[in-house]
Amino acid sequence: MALGAPPRNILTNVLREGAAMAAIGVGAGLLVGIILSRVIAKYVAEIHQPGPLAFVASAFVILGAAVIASAVPAARAARVNAVEALRSE
């Protein structure tokens, strides 16, 4: 981010970074979840594997929550005056 960046750019950058981190975590979680569900289903007879809809729905819920959770710090970062923040450091 540049020192004189407009608040809209700051807001979108922070939201984009938060969504990217969440997407990496969700992707890793989906991969591990699919692998572990298949391993557990082999050893436990009465366990049924969840369908792909359950995995996709949970991924979208988590991504949505992550974007909402990063909106508060993004709005706060967009309101900060850079000159005043540098003076206080």
VMD Tcl script that builds the backbone (N, CA, C; Angstrom):
set m [mol new atoms 267]
animate dup $m
set s [atomselect $m all]
$s set {name element resname resid chain x y z} {
  {N N MET 1 A 0.836 -1.179 0.000}
  {CA C MET 1 A 0.000 0.000 0.000}
  {C C MET 1 A 0.879 1.239 0.000}
  {N N ALA 2 A 0.479 2.181 -0.774}
  {CA C ALA 2 A 1.213 3.436 -0.842}
  {C C ALA 2 A 0.771 4.356 0.287}
  {N N LEU 3 A 1.630 5.297 0.600}
  {CA C LEU 3 A 1.356 6.214 1.702}
  {C C LEU 3 A 0.129 7.073 1.429}
  {N N GLY 4 A -0.069 7.498 0.199}
  {CA C GLY 4 A -1.201 8.352 -0.121}
  {C C GLY 4 A -2.335 7.621 -0.814}
  {N N ALA 5 A -2.464 6.344 -0.583}
  {CA C ALA 5 A -3.498 5.556 -1.258}
  {C C ALA 5 A -4.884 5.991 -0.796}
  {N N PRO 6 A -5.834 6.016 -1.723}
  {CA C PRO 6 A -7.198 6.366 -1.328}
  {C C PRO 6 A -7.807 5.274 -0.438}
  {N N PRO 7 A -8.740 5.659 0.416}
  {CA C PRO 7 A -9.348 4.683 1.331}
  {C C PRO 7 A -9.971 3.485 0.634}
  {N N ARG 8 A -10.514 3.678 -0.551}
  {CA C ARG 8 A -11.131 2.561 -1.278}
  {C C ARG 8 A -10.087 1.506 -1.635}
  {N N ASN 9 A -8.900 1.943 -2.064}
  {CA C ASN 9 A -7.837 0.991 -2.390}
  {C C ASN 9 A -7.358 0.238 -1.154}
  {N N ILE 10 A -7.261 0.944 -0.045}
  {CA C ILE 10 A -6.845 0.303 1.201}
  {C C ILE 10 A -7.869 -0.745 1.617}
  {N N LEU 11 A -9.133 -0.384 1.522}
  {CA C LEU 11 A -10.207 -1.307 1.892}
  {C C LEU 11 A -10.180 -2.564 1.030}
  {N N THR 12 A -10.054 -2.394 -0.276}
  {CA C THR 12 A -10.053 -3.563 -1.157}
  {C C THR 12 A -8.799 -4.411 -0.963}
  {N N ASN 13 A -7.651 -3.783 -0.706}
  {CA C ASN 13 A -6.429 -4.561 -0.488}
  {C C ASN 13 A -6.517 -5.408 0.770}
  {N N VAL 14 A -7.013 -4.832 1.841}
  {CA C VAL 14 A -7.118 -5.588 3.097}
  {C C VAL 14 A -8.140 -6.712 2.957}
  {N N LEU 15 A -9.263 -6.435 2.320}
  {CA C LEU 15 A -10.270 -7.485 2.104}
  {C C LEU 15 A -9.732 -8.589 1.196}
  {N N ARG 16 A -8.984 -8.213 0.172}
  {CA C ARG 16 A -8.416 -9.205 -0.745}
  {C C ARG 16 A -7.407 -10.097 -0.020}
  {N N GLU 17 A -6.563 -9.496 0.819}
  {CA C GLU 17 A -5.590 -10.297 1.567}
  {C C GLU 17 A -6.276 -11.241 2.546}
  {N N GLY 18 A -7.321 -10.771 3.205}
  {CA C GLY 18 A -8.061 -11.628 4.125}
  {C C GLY 18 A -8.741 -12.784 3.409}
  {N N ALA 19 A -9.319 -12.500 2.256}
  {CA C ALA 19 A -9.976 -13.561 1.479}
  {C C ALA 19 A -8.956 -14.562 0.940}
  {N N ALA 20 A -7.778 -14.075 0.560}
  {CA C ALA 20 A -6.743 -14.985 0.048}
  {C C ALA 20 A -6.258 -15.932 1.137}
  {N N MET 21 A -6.031 -15.391 2.334}
  {CA C MET 21 A -5.602 -16.257 3.443}
  {C C MET 21 A -6.680 -17.274 3.785}
  {N N ALA 22 A -7.931 -16.842 3.781}
  {CA C ALA 22 A -9.032 -17.763 4.072}
  {C C ALA 22 A -9.155 -18.827 2.993}
  {N N ALA 23 A -8.953 -18.452 1.743}
  {CA C ALA 23 A -9.057 -19.421 0.650}
  {C C ALA 23 A -7.966 -20.484 0.750}
  {N N ILE 24 A -6.774 -20.089 1.145}
  {CA C ILE 24 A -5.696 -21.067 1.335}
  {C C ILE 24 A -6.059 -22.031 2.461}
  {N N GLY 25 A -6.560 -21.496 3.559}
  {CA C GLY 25 A -6.955 -22.341 4.684}
  {C C GLY 25 A -8.120 -23.261 4.352}
  {N N VAL 26 A -9.093 -22.752 3.625}
  {CA C VAL 26 A -10.244 -23.576 3.244}
  {C C VAL 26 A -9.814 -24.669 2.276}
  {N N GLY 27 A -8.937 -24.326 1.346}
  {CA C GLY 27 A -8.444 -25.336 0.406}
  {C C GLY 27 A -7.706 -26.457 1.109}
  {N N ALA 28 A -6.836 -26.088 2.039}
  {CA C ALA 28 A -6.116 -27.106 2.804}
  {C C ALA 28 A -7.082 -27.922 3.666}
  {N N GLY 29 A -8.055 -27.255 4.258}
  {CA C GLY 29 A -9.039 -27.952 5.076}
  {C C GLY 29 A -9.903 -28.907 4.273}
  {N N LEU 30 A -10.275 -28.498 3.070}
  {CA C LEU 30 A -11.059 -29.392 2.205}
  {C C LEU 30 A -10.259 -30.634 1.836}
  {N N LEU 31 A -9.005 -30.425 1.483}
  {CA C LEU 31 A -8.156 -31.555 1.105}
  {C C LEU 31 A -7.994 -32.535 2.265}
  {N N VAL 32 A -7.680 -32.020 3.437}
  {CA C VAL 32 A -7.511 -32.886 4.608}
  {C C VAL 32 A -8.836 -33.527 5.002}
  {N N GLY 33 A -9.926 -32.776 4.913}
  {CA C GLY 33 A -11.238 -33.322 5.266}
  {C C GLY 33 A -11.657 -34.463 4.362}
  {N N ILE 34 A -11.424 -34.315 3.076}
  {CA C ILE 34 A -11.784 -35.381 2.133}
  {C C ILE 34 A -10.938 -36.626 2.386}
  {N N ILE 35 A -9.647 -36.425 2.582}
  {CA C ILE 35 A -8.750 -37.570 2.830}
  {C C ILE 35 A -9.124 -38.277 4.125}
  {N N LEU 36 A -9.318 -37.519 5.197}
  {CA C LEU 36 A -9.640 -38.138 6.487}
  {C C LEU 36 A -11.011 -38.799 6.482}
  {N N SER 37 A -11.975 -38.240 5.770}
  {CA C SER 37 A -13.289 -38.878 5.741}
  {C C SER 37 A -13.222 -40.232 5.039}
  {N N ARG 38 A -12.402 -40.339 4.028}
  {CA C ARG 38 A -12.257 -41.632 3.346}
  {C C ARG 38 A -11.506 -42.638 4.211}
  {N N VAL 39 A -10.492 -42.164 4.927}
  {CA C VAL 39 A -9.729 -43.067 5.805}
  {C C VAL 39 A -10.616 -43.565 6.937}
  {N N ILE 40 A -11.362 -42.669 7.548}
  {CA C ILE 40 A -12.232 -43.060 8.665}
  {C C ILE 40 A -13.344 -43.983 8.181}
  {N N ALA 41 A -13.876 -43.740 6.988}
  {CA C ALA 41 A -14.949 -44.586 6.464}
  {C C ALA 41 A -14.474 -46.021 6.227}
  {N N LYS 42 A -13.194 -46.220 5.975}
  {CA C LYS 42 A -12.669 -47.576 5.788}
  {C C LYS 42 A -12.653 -48.364 7.090}
  {N N TYR 43 A -12.400 -47.679 8.203}
  {CA C TYR 43 A -12.232 -48.366 9.476}
  {C C TYR 43 A -13.499 -48.428 10.321}
  {N N VAL 44 A -14.423 -47.545 10.097}
  {CA C VAL 44 A -15.668 -47.532 10.860}
  {C C VAL 44 A -16.802 -47.860 9.896}
  {N N ALA 45 A -17.470 -48.950 10.148}
  {CA C ALA 45 A -18.438 -49.479 9.187}
  {C C ALA 45 A -19.695 -48.621 9.071}
  {N N GLU 46 A -20.153 -48.036 10.159}
  {CA C GLU 46 A -21.427 -47.341 10.132}
  {C C GLU 46 A -21.310 -45.849 9.796}
  {N N ILE 47 A -20.135 -45.409 9.463}
  {CA C ILE 47 A -19.939 -43.999 9.109}
  {C C ILE 47 A -20.104 -43.841 7.603}
  {N N HIS 48 A -20.936 -42.898 7.201}
  {CA C HIS 48 A -21.132 -42.628 5.787}
  {C C HIS 48 A -20.336 -41.383 5.409}
  {N N GLN 49 A -19.743 -41.404 4.263}
  {CA C GLN 49 A -18.977 -40.251 3.799}
  {C C GLN 49 A -19.922 -39.109 3.441}
  {N N PRO 50 A -19.571 -37.904 3.843}
  {CA C PRO 50 A -20.412 -36.767 3.449}
  {C C PRO 50 A -20.290 -36.513 1.950}
  {N N GLY 51 A -21.336 -36.017 1.368}
  {CA C GLY 51 A -21.322 -35.731 -0.059}
  {C C GLY 51 A -20.551 -34.455 -0.358}
  {N N PRO 52 A -20.327 -34.201 -1.626}
  {CA C PRO 52 A -19.583 -32.998 -2.004}
  {C C PRO 52 A -20.329 -31.711 -1.656}
  {N N LEU 53 A -21.647 -31.768 -1.574}
  {CA C LEU 53 A -22.407 -30.580 -1.213}
  {C C LEU 53 A -22.056 -30.101 0.192}
  {N N ALA 54 A -21.835 -31.021 1.107}
  {CA C ALA 54 A -21.471 -30.642 2.476}
  {C C ALA 54 A -20.124 -29.938 2.503}
  {N N PHE 55 A -19.170 -30.430 1.734}
  {CA C PHE 55 A -17.852 -29.803 1.697}
  {C C PHE 55 A -17.909 -28.417 1.051}
  {N N VAL 56 A -18.633 -28.298 -0.037}
  {CA C VAL 56 A -18.719 -27.016 -0.742}
  {C C VAL 56 A -19.484 -25.993 0.090}
  {N N ALA 57 A -20.571 -26.424 0.706}
  {CA C ALA 57 A -21.362 -25.502 1.526}
  {C C ALA 57 A -20.567 -25.000 2.722}
  {N N SER 58 A -19.845 -25.890 3.377}
  {CA C SER 58 A -19.047 -25.453 4.524}
  {C C SER 58 A -17.912 -24.532 4.087}
  {N N ALA 59 A -17.336 -24.771 2.915}
  {CA C ALA 59 A -16.275 -23.900 2.409}
  {C C ALA 59 A -16.806 -22.492 2.161}
  {N N PHE 60 A -18.000 -22.375 1.569}
  {CA C PHE 60 A -18.563 -21.052 1.309}
  {C C PHE 60 A -18.936 -20.329 2.599}
  {N N VAL 61 A -19.421 -21.064 3.581}
  {CA C VAL 61 A -19.766 -20.435 4.861}
  {C C VAL 61 A -18.514 -19.890 5.537}
  {N N ILE 62 A -17.442 -20.672 5.526}
  {CA C ILE 62 A -16.198 -20.231 6.159}
  {C C ILE 62 A -15.591 -19.056 5.401}
  {N N LEU 63 A -15.607 -19.100 4.072}
  {CA C LEU 63 A -15.091 -17.969 3.290}
  {C C LEU 63 A -15.907 -16.700 3.532}
  {N N GLY 64 A -17.207 -16.838 3.614}
  {CA C GLY 64 A -18.051 -15.681 3.909}
  {C C GLY 64 A -17.771 -15.098 5.278}
  {N N ALA 65 A -17.598 -15.959 6.261}
  {CA C ALA 65 A -17.283 -15.489 7.609}
  {C C ALA 65 A -15.929 -14.796 7.646}
  {N N ALA 66 A -14.973 -15.296 6.882}
  {CA C ALA 66 A -13.642 -14.684 6.853}
  {C C ALA 66 A -13.683 -13.304 6.211}
  {N N VAL 67 A -14.452 -13.155 5.158}
  {CA C VAL 67 A -14.561 -11.843 4.513}
  {C C VAL 67 A -15.255 -10.850 5.441}
  {N N ILE 68 A -16.287 -11.288 6.128}
  {CA C ILE 68 A -16.971 -10.416 7.084}
  {C C ILE 68 A -16.036 -10.053 8.234}
  {N N ALA 69 A -15.250 -11.031 8.695}
  {CA C ALA 69 A -14.333 -10.766 9.807}
  {C C ALA 69 A -13.195 -9.829 9.400}
  {N N SER 70 A -12.812 -9.826 8.154}
  {CA C SER 70 A -11.743 -8.921 7.730}
  {C C SER 70 A -12.287 -7.548 7.332}
  {N N ALA 71 A -13.587 -7.382 7.293}
  {CA C ALA 71 A -14.162 -6.089 6.932}
  {C C ALA 71 A -13.943 -5.043 8.021}
  {N N VAL 72 A -13.970 -5.448 9.281}
  {CA C VAL 72 A -13.780 -4.489 10.373}
  {C C VAL 72 A -12.359 -3.920 10.371}
  {N N PRO 73 A -11.300 -4.751 10.313}
  {CA C PRO 73 A -9.959 -4.172 10.232}
  {C C PRO 73 A -9.736 -3.385 8.932}
  {N N ALA 74 A -10.383 -3.797 7.860}
  {CA C ALA 74 A -10.233 -3.067 6.598}
  {C C ALA 74 A -10.836 -1.671 6.708}
  {N N ALA 75 A -11.993 -1.558 7.315}
  {CA C ALA 75 A -12.622 -0.246 7.486}
  {C C ALA 75 A -11.785 0.627 8.419}
  {N N ARG 76 A -11.226 0.025 9.456}
  {CA C ARG 76 A -10.380 0.780 10.378}
  {C C ARG 76 A -9.112 1.261 9.676}
  {N N ALA 77 A -8.530 0.416 8.844}
  {CA C ALA 77 A -7.318 0.804 8.117}
  {C C ALA 77 A -7.613 1.896 7.103}
  {N N ALA 78 A -8.789 1.888 6.523}
  {CA C ALA 78 A -9.142 2.909 5.540}
  {C C ALA 78 A -9.367 4.272 6.188}
  {N N ARG 79 A -9.733 4.288 7.468}
  {CA C ARG 79 A -9.991 5.557 8.159}
  {C C ARG 79 A -8.744 6.203 8.730}
  {N N VAL 80 A -7.653 5.449 8.874}
  {CA C VAL 80 A -6.457 5.966 9.528}
  {C C VAL 80 A -5.777 6.994 8.637}
  {N N ASN 81 A -5.421 8.116 9.232}
  {CA C ASN 81 A -4.645 9.125 8.532}
  {C C ASN 81 A -3.177 8.711 8.623}
  {N N ALA 82 A -2.527 8.505 7.495}
  {CA C ALA 82 A -1.166 7.970 7.467}
  {C C ALA 82 A -0.164 8.900 8.142}
  {N N VAL 83 A -0.306 10.178 7.963}
  {CA C VAL 83 A 0.639 11.138 8.552}
  {C C VAL 83 A 0.543 11.103 10.073}
  {N N GLU 84 A -0.659 11.069 10.611}
  {CA C GLU 84 A -0.830 11.006 12.066}
  {C C GLU 84 A -0.317 9.685 12.619}
  {N N ALA 85 A -0.515 8.594 11.893}
  {CA C ALA 85 A -0.033 7.297 12.355}
  {C C ALA 85 A 1.496 7.275 12.385}
  {N N LEU 86 A 2.130 7.874 11.404}
  {CA C LEU 86 A 3.597 7.919 11.390}
  {C C LEU 86 A 4.138 8.819 12.482}
  {N N ARG 87 A 3.457 9.898 12.789}
  {CA C ARG 87 A 3.892 10.797 13.861}
  {C C ARG 87 A 3.823 10.118 15.226}
  {N N SER 88 A 2.817 9.286 15.431}
  {CA C SER 88 A 2.658 8.635 16.729}
  {C C SER 88 A 3.679 7.520 16.923}
  {N N GLU 89 A 4.277 7.022 15.852}
  {CA C GLU 89 A 5.290 5.975 15.965}
  {C C GLU 89 A 6.550 6.633 16.344}
}
mol reanalyze $m
mol bondsrecalc $m
mol representation Tube
mol addrep $m
